[in-house]
Amino acid sequence: MSNSRNDMRMVRHARVRKTVTGIETRPRLAVFRSLKHISAQIIDDTSGKTLCSASSLEKELKTGGNIEGAKKVGLELAKRAKAAKIESVVFDRGGYQYHGRVASLAAGAREGGLSF
């Protein structure tokens, strides 16, 4: 295995996923961060289904993947989760450092009413 940045992130993500699983009562909030955008999904791992998602690629959230855009994605995801009757989630940072855009998305989701 090479030691590229993304390969090492995948190793960290696999290590986190050993312990972090989403169940029906408390699904998993998974974050993906690219160079330009950020997206998040709420996933029930027992059934393997995505319950709701939000991304900075969407037309109404077309702010880019910066810190302000990540916070808006978190707020929108929390609003969609409330509509799907989801109040509590398990946060999966996806192997990324809990810093910057990832932390901003988490803060926006908490501000929107999700608890984790």
ROGUKE-386556 format. One record per residue (C-alpha): x, y, z; residue number from 0; residue in one letter. Coordinates in pm, whole numbers, plus 50000, padded with zeros to 5 digits. Layout:
BEGIN
{{X,Y,Z},NUM,A}
...
***
This chain:
BEGIN
{{50000,50000,50000},0,M}
{{50128,50344,49918},1,S}
{{50145,50617,50177},2,N}
{{49944,50878,49992},3,S}
{{49733,51115,50196},4,R}
{{49406,50955,50086},5,N}
{{49532,50601,50154},6,D}
{{49625,50699,50507},7,M}
{{49283,50861,50550},8,R}
{{49120,50535,50442},9,M}
{{49322,50347,50706},10,V}
{{49207,50594,50974},11,R}
{{48847,50568,50851},12,H}
{{48858,50187,50867},13,A}
{{48990,50209,51223},14,R}
{{48706,50443,51323},15,V}
{{48444,50229,51148},16,R}
{{48535,49928,51364},17,K}
{{48360,50097,51655},18,T}
{{48124,50355,51498},19,V}
{{47809,50201,51349},20,T}
{{47470,50352,51292},21,G}
{{47163,50171,51415},22,I}
{{46797,50246,51358},23,E}
{{46757,50449,51676},24,T}
{{47089,50632,51635},25,R}
{{47214,50642,51273},26,P}
{{47562,50743,51158},27,R}
{{47639,51092,51026},28,L}
{{47917,51034,50770},29,A}
{{48122,51324,50631},30,V}
{{48304,51337,50297},31,F}
{{48533,51627,50219},32,R}
{{48682,51693,49876},33,S}
{{48908,51978,49774},34,L}
{{48619,52202,49666},35,K}
{{48307,52062,49835},36,H}
{{48177,51886,50145},37,I}
{{47889,51644,50183},38,S}
{{47728,51449,50464},39,A}
{{47484,51161,50489},40,Q}
{{47284,51006,50770},41,I}
{{47306,50629,50728},42,I}
{{47135,50334,50898},43,D}
{{47404,50065,50878},44,D}
{{47175,49779,50982},45,T}
{{46959,49821,50671},46,S}
{{47233,49981,50460},47,G}
{{47021,50281,50362},48,K}
{{47089,50652,50347},49,T}
{{46812,50829,50539},50,L}
{{46900,51185,50433},51,C}
{{47191,51379,50291},52,S}
{{47315,51728,50211},53,A}
{{47601,51857,49998},54,S}
{{47759,52185,49898},55,S}
{{47700,52076,49536},56,L}
{{47324,52124,49572},57,E}
{{47167,52425,49405},58,K}
{{47031,52586,49724},59,E}
{{47361,52526,49909},60,L}
{{47589,52641,49627},61,K}
{{47833,52819,49860},62,T}
{{48132,52595,49806},63,G}
{{48312,52374,50051},64,G}
{{48459,52645,50273},65,N}
{{48391,52676,50647},66,I}
{{48074,52886,50601},67,E}
{{47948,52645,50335},68,G}
{{48014,52348,50562},69,A}
{{47810,52508,50839},70,K}
{{47520,52565,50597},71,K}
{{47541,52199,50488},72,V}
{{47525,52094,50855},73,G}
{{47222,52315,50919},74,L}
{{47043,52181,50610},75,E}
{{47123,51822,50705},76,L}
{{46983,51880,51055},77,A}
{{46665,52026,50905},78,K}
{{46623,51722,50678},79,R}
{{46696,51488,50969},80,A}
{{46426,51657,51179},81,K}
{{46182,51604,50890},82,A}
{{46279,51235,50891},83,A}
{{46226,51224,51273},84,K}
{{46596,51176,51352},85,I}
{{46719,51356,51664},86,E}
{{47033,51170,51771},87,S}
{{47322,51048,51554},88,V}
{{47672,50903,51582},89,V}
{{47934,51128,51418},90,F}
{{48173,50964,51169},91,D}
{{48442,51211,51063},92,R}
{{48552,50982,50780},93,G}
{{48920,50971,50876},94,G}
{{48950,51349,50848},95,Y}
{{49085,51560,51132},96,Q}
{{48808,51712,51345},97,Y}
{{48911,52062,51247},98,H}
{{48806,52336,51006},99,G}
{{48532,52229,50765},100,R}
{{48453,51900,50941},101,V}
{{48415,52074,51279},102,A}
{{48208,52349,51117},103,S}
{{47970,52095,50963},104,L}
{{47933,51929,51305},105,A}
{{47867,52266,51471},106,A}
{{47601,52346,51210},107,G}
{{47432,52009,51264},108,A}
{{47431,52064,51641},109,R}
{{47297,52416,51595},110,E}
{{47020,52271,51378},111,G}
{{46910,52039,51657},112,G}
{{47097,51710,51609},113,L}
{{47258,51567,51918},114,S}
{{47583,51371,51917},115,F}
***
